[in-house]
Amino acid sequence: MPESSFVAYLTPQLPELLAELAALSAMDCGTYDKGGVDAVGRQIRAKAEARGAAVETFAGGELGDSLVATWRGTGTARVLLVGHLDTVYPPEWPTDHPFTIQGDRALGPGTADMKGGLLTGLYALDALRTAGFTNFAEIAFVFNSDEEIGSPSSTALIRRIAEGRDAVLVLEPGRANGNIVSARKGMGTFELRITGQAAHAGVDPEKGHSAILEMAHQTVAFHALNNLPGGITVNVGVVNGGTRGNVVAAEATAKIDVRARTPEDLETTIAAMQRLAAAPTVAGTTAALTGAVGHQPMARTEAIARLAALCQEAARAAGFTVEETATGGGSDGNTTAAMGVPTLDGLGPVGGGAHSPDEYLEISSLAPRAAMLAGLIERVCNEKGGTGSAP
């Protein structure tokens, strides 16, 4: 089925899709709300099973459970879709910021990031099933529960399911201009802890060694590591320290975000941070840097470039154009790309304002983007070979 036919099939489905989106947006499902995330998971499980998938549940412990839905075909390609169930919003946010439609925008928590992406994936599979397309060995869909905090409970699952796939397609929202994502920075989260010596700031300040003063030196030095043209960012984002205004501060801590386009740049920047922490400026203070890289960079490889080209073909066939872009944000696409599995991201509907009261999804993008995704899956599978495509 050509993508124009996918659009023609999907467009009449929009009222039902929007009703489902409204229902999902109305559910509390911040990452740490296990009950809420699992409730969303039950809704998604029902939708996947109604579409003929076999669905497995993977316990998330104190976090929500993740799901893997699987469809079997008659071909040889193995494709993985990835989307997350959780949002960043606190309890009662959906009540205070209800789903609304204003012109072409559907506003509400999770509309773009990424309830709209989950539904786009399911409706794209509807279009393929309606066309009789079976030229794949397996299409799996991971619905993970904790992406918004770096996927601590689901990363191992994603790696296992992604191993050996011909393509991983991540349904984070398209950029506000419609771009798909073919590269993402890697990122790490660190804590710097400074220890000094407390003293009375008025009576005997010379006996003190200020952890806050050392933190100021370290902050300036860390920020000097930024190389914006080179894609390296270091941000000291949260600083705490001291006890009272008349006491020389004995302790100070800082939370630091580090990002870079390549593993080499990430490693080099972290090594520079460690050297700075090992050589404090203020006498009598010590510094300790702890933390780790949470996401390796998603680098644009030849295989990813090929996926992007196939996606652009599918978009043109559906009646529009897309460009590819790199972004500083991370996703589960970083995980699969770092494994060497061809990965393309930003395949959900167009939207913006994620993580804010103004989050929105462009309604007019839903059917075309789902058609694009269906066409991309079809192209990946047919390029792999095999039989089973409907005439």
C-alpha positions in Angstrom: 0.0 0.0 0.0 1.5 3.4 -0.9 1.9 6.0 1.8 -0.9 8.1 0.3 -3.2 5.2 0.9 -1.9 4.9 4.4 -2.9 8.6 4.9 -6.3 7.9 3.4 -6.8 5.0 5.8 -5.5 6.8 8.9 -7.2 10.2 8.5 -10.7 8.9 9.3 -9.2 7.3 12.4 -8.3 10.7 13.9 -11.4 11.1 16.1 -10.8 7.8 17.8 -7.0 8.5 18.1 -7.7 11.8 19.7 -10.1 10.3 22.1 -7.5 7.8 23.1 -4.9 10.5 23.4 -7.2 12.5 25.7 -7.8 9.5 27.9 -4.0 8.8 28.3 -3.2 12.5 28.8 -5.6 12.6 31.7 -3.8 9.9 33.6 -1.2 10.7 36.4 1.9 8.9 35.3 5.0 10.7 36.5 7.9 8.3 36.6 7.9 7.7 40.3 4.1 7.1 40.4 4.2 3.4 39.9 0.5 2.9 40.1 -0.1 5.6 37.5 2.5 4.3 35.1 1.2 0.8 35.5 -2.4 2.0 34.8 -1.2 3.5 31.5 0.6 0.3 30.8 -2.7 -1.7 31.2 -4.3 0.6 28.7 -1.5 0.2 26.2 -1.4 -3.6 26.8 -5.1 -3.8 25.9 -4.6 -1.8 22.7 -1.6 -3.9 21.6 -3.4 -7.2 22.4 -6.5 -6.0 20.5 -4.1 -5.6 17.5 -3.0 -9.2 17.7 0.2 -8.8 19.7 1.6 -11.1 22.3 2.5 -8.9 25.3 5.0 -9.6 28.1 5.3 -7.7 31.3 8.7 -7.0 32.9 8.7 -5.9 36.5 10.2 -2.4 37.3 10.5 -2.9 41.0 9.6 0.4 42.7 9.1 1.9 39.3 6.4 1.0 36.8 6.5 -2.2 34.8 7.7 -2.2 31.2 5.9 -4.1 28.4 7.1 -5.8 25.2 4.5 -6.4 22.5 5.4 -8.7 19.6 3.9 -9.3 16.2 5.1 -12.2 13.9 5.2 -12.1 10.2 6.4 -14.2 7.2 9.5 -12.4 6.2 13.1 -12.0 7.6 13.4 -8.5 9.0 13.4 -7.8 12.8 12.3 -4.3 13.7 11.9 -2.7 17.1 9.7 0.3 18.1 10.5 2.1 21.4 8.3 4.4 23.4 7.9 5.3 27.1 4.8 5.2 29.4 6.0 7.8 31.9 5.9 11.6 32.0 7.8 14.2 34.1 4.7 15.7 35.7 3.8 15.7 39.4 0.5 14.2 40.8 -2.7 16.0 39.9 -1.0 17.8 37.0 -3.5 16.4 34.4 -6.3 17.7 36.6 -4.8 21.2 36.7 -3.7 21.1 33.0 -6.5 19.1 31.3 -6.4 17.9 27.7 -7.8 20.5 25.3 -7.9 21.2 21.6 -7.1 24.7 20.3 -7.1 24.8 16.6 -4.6 22.3 15.3 -3.1 21.8 18.7 -3.9 19.1 21.2 -2.6 20.4 24.5 -2.0 18.4 27.7 0.6 16.4 29.7 2.3 13.8 27.6 0.5 14.6 24.4 3.8 14.9 22.5 6.2 13.3 25.0 5.0 10.7 24.3 1.5 9.4 24.4 1.1 10.7 20.9 4.1 8.7 19.9 2.8 5.5 21.4 -0.5 5.9 19.5 1.3 6.8 16.3 3.2 3.5 16.5 0.1 1.5 17.1 -1.9 3.2 14.3 1.0 2.8 11.9 0.9 -0.9 12.6 -2.8 -0.8 12.0 -2.2 0.6 8.6 0.3 -2.1 7.7 -2.0 -4.9 9.0 -4.9 -3.5 7.0 -2.7 -3.5 3.9 -1.9 -7.2 4.5 1.8 -6.5 5.0 3.6 -9.4 6.7 7.0 -9.2 5.2 8.8 -9.2 8.5 9.9 -11.9 10.9 9.1 -9.9 14.0 8.0 -6.4 14.9 8.4 -5.7 18.6 7.3 -2.6 20.6 9.0 -1.8 23.9 6.8 0.4 26.2 9.2 1.3 29.0 8.3 2.8 32.3 11.2 5.1 33.2 12.7 6.9 30.3 12.3 10.3 31.9 14.8 9.5 34.5 17.3 7.7 32.2 15.6 4.2 32.0 17.4 2.7 35.0 15.0 -0.3 35.3 14.5 -0.8 31.6 17.8 -0.2 29.8 18.9 -3.9 30.2 15.5 -5.0 28.7 15.9 -2.6 25.8 19.4 -3.8 25.1 18.3 -7.4 25.1 15.3 -6.8 22.8 17.3 -4.6 20.5 20.2 -7.0 20.0 20.5 -8.0 16.3 17.6 -5.9 15.1 17.6 -4.5 11.6 16.3 -1.2 12.8 15.2 0.5 16.0 12.6 3.3 15.6 12.1 5.6 18.5 8.8 7.4 18.8 9.9 10.5 20.7 8.2 13.6 19.2 9.4 15.1 16.0 11.0 18.5 16.4 8.8 21.5 16.3 9.8 22.0 12.7 9.0 18.3 11.9 12.7 17.1 11.8 13.5 13.5 12.6 16.5 12.9 14.8 19.6 11.0 13.5 22.1 12.0 16.2 22.0 12.8 19.9 24.7 13.8 22.4 25.9 11.5 25.1 25.4 12.7 28.6 26.6 12.1 32.1 25.4 13.3 35.5 27.9 14.0 38.3 28.2 15.3 41.8 31.1 17.4 43.1 31.5 17.4 46.9 33.8 19.9 48.5 35.0 19.5 52.1 36.6 22.4 54.0 36.8 23.5 57.6 34.2 25.4 59.6 35.1 28.5 61.6 33.5 31.6 63.0 33.3 34.0 60.1 33.8 37.1 62.3 36.0 36.0 65.2 38.5 33.6 63.6 37.9 33.3 59.8 41.5 32.4 59.3 40.9 29.1 60.9 38.3 28.2 58.3 38.7 26.8 54.8 35.6 27.7 52.7 34.1 24.9 50.7 31.8 27.4 49.0 34.8 29.5 47.8 36.4 26.4 46.4 33.1 25.5 44.7 33.1 28.9 43.1 36.5 28.3 41.7 35.5 24.8 40.5 32.3 26.1 38.9 34.2 28.7 36.9 36.8 26.1 35.8 34.1 23.6 34.9 32.2 26.1 32.8 35.4 27.0 31.0 35.3 23.4 29.6 32.3 24.3 27.5 32.9 24.2 23.7 29.6 25.1 22.1 30.8 24.9 18.5 32.3 21.5 19.3 29.1 20.3 20.9 30.6 20.0 24.5 28.5 21.4 27.3 29.2 21.4 31.0 26.6 22.8 33.3 26.8 23.2 37.1 23.1 23.3 37.6 22.5 22.9 41.4 24.7 24.1 44.2 24.2 23.7 48.0 26.5 24.5 50.9 27.1 26.1 54.2 25.0 26.3 57.3 24.8 30.0 58.4 26.0 33.3 57.2 28.4 33.7 60.0 30.1 30.3 59.6 32.8 29.5 57.1 31.3 26.7 55.0 32.7 23.3 55.7 30.8 21.5 52.9 29.4 22.3 49.5 27.9 20.1 46.7 27.0 20.6 43.1 25.0 18.7 40.5 26.6 18.8 37.1 25.4 17.8 33.6 27.9 17.0 30.9 27.1 16.3 27.2 29.1 15.7 24.0 28.6 14.4 20.5 31.3 11.7 20.6 32.4 9.2 23.2 35.9 10.6 22.9 34.8 14.1 23.7 32.7 12.9 26.6 35.6 10.9 28.0 38.1 13.8 27.5 35.7 16.3 29.2 35.1 14.1 32.2 38.8 13.5 32.6 39.4 17.3 32.6 36.7 17.6 35.4 38.5 14.9 37.4 41.8 16.8 37.1 40.2 20.0 38.3 38.6 18.3 41.3 42.0 16.7 42.2 43.7 20.1 42.4 41.6 22.5 44.6 42.5 26.2 44.6 41.5 27.0 48.2 44.1 25.6 50.8 42.6 23.2 53.2 39.8 22.0 51.0 39.4 18.7 49.2 37.1 17.8 46.3 35.6 14.5 45.2 33.8 14.0 41.8 31.4 11.1 41.5 28.9 10.1 38.8 28.7 8.3 35.5 27.7 8.5 31.8 24.0 7.7 31.5 23.8 7.7 27.7 26.5 7.2 25.2 26.3 9.4 22.1 24.0 8.4 19.3 26.4 9.0 16.4 25.1 9.3 12.8 26.5 6.2 11.1 26.1 5.1 7.5 23.4 2.7 8.7 21.5 5.5 10.4 21.9 7.8 7.4 20.3 5.0 5.3 17.4 4.8 7.7 17.0 8.6 7.5 17.0 8.4 3.7 14.3 5.6 3.8 12.2 7.7 6.2 12.5 10.8 3.9 11.3 8.6 1.0 8.3 7.5 3.0 7.5 11.0 4.0 7.6 12.2 0.4 5.3 9.4 -0.6 2.9 10.5 2.1 2.9 14.0 0.7 5.4 16.0 2.8 9.1 16.4 3.5 11.2 15.9 6.6 14.8 16.8 7.3 17.1 15.1 9.8 18.8 16.9 12.7 21.1 16.3 15.7 20.0 17.3 19.3 21.5 17.6 22.7 18.8 15.7 24.5 19.0 12.0 25.2 16.6 9.1 24.7 16.6 5.3 24.6 17.8 5.8 21.1 21.2 6.5 22.6 21.2 3.1 24.1 20.5 1.1 21.0 22.7 3.3 18.7 25.6 2.7 21.1 25.1 -1.0 20.5 25.7 -0.5 16.8 22.0 -1.1 16.0 20.7 1.2 13.2 18.5 3.7 15.1 16.3 6.6 14.1 14.5 8.9 16.5 12.0 11.7 16.6 9.5 9.6 14.6 6.4 10.6 16.6 4.0 13.4 15.7 5.2 17.0 15.6 4.9 18.8 18.9 6.6 21.0 21.4 6.6 22.4 24.9 7.6 19.1 26.4 7.9 19.1 30.2 6.0 22.3 30.5 2.4 23.5 31.0 2.3 24.3 27.3 3.0 20.8 25.9 1.2 20.3 22.6 0.9 18.0 19.6 0.0 19.2 16.1 -3.1 17.2 15.2 -2.5 17.6 11.4 0.8 15.7 11.8 -0.8 12.6 13.2 -2.0 10.8 10.1 1.0 11.8 7.9 3.6 10.9 10.5 1.9 7.5 11.2 1.8 6.9 7.4 5.5 7.9 7.2 6.3 5.4 10.0 4.3 2.6 8.3 6.2 3.3 5.0 9.5 3.3 6.8 8.8 0.0 8.4 7.7 -1.4 5.1 10.9 -0.1 3.4 13.2 -1.5 6.0 11.5 -4.9 5.8 11.4 -5.1 2.0 15.1 -4.0 1.8 15.9 -6.9 4.1 14.2 -9.2 1.7 11.9 -12.2 2.3 8.3 -12.7 1.3 4.9 -12.0 2.6 4.2 -8.5 1.3 0.6 -8.2 0.2 0.0 -7.4 -3.5 
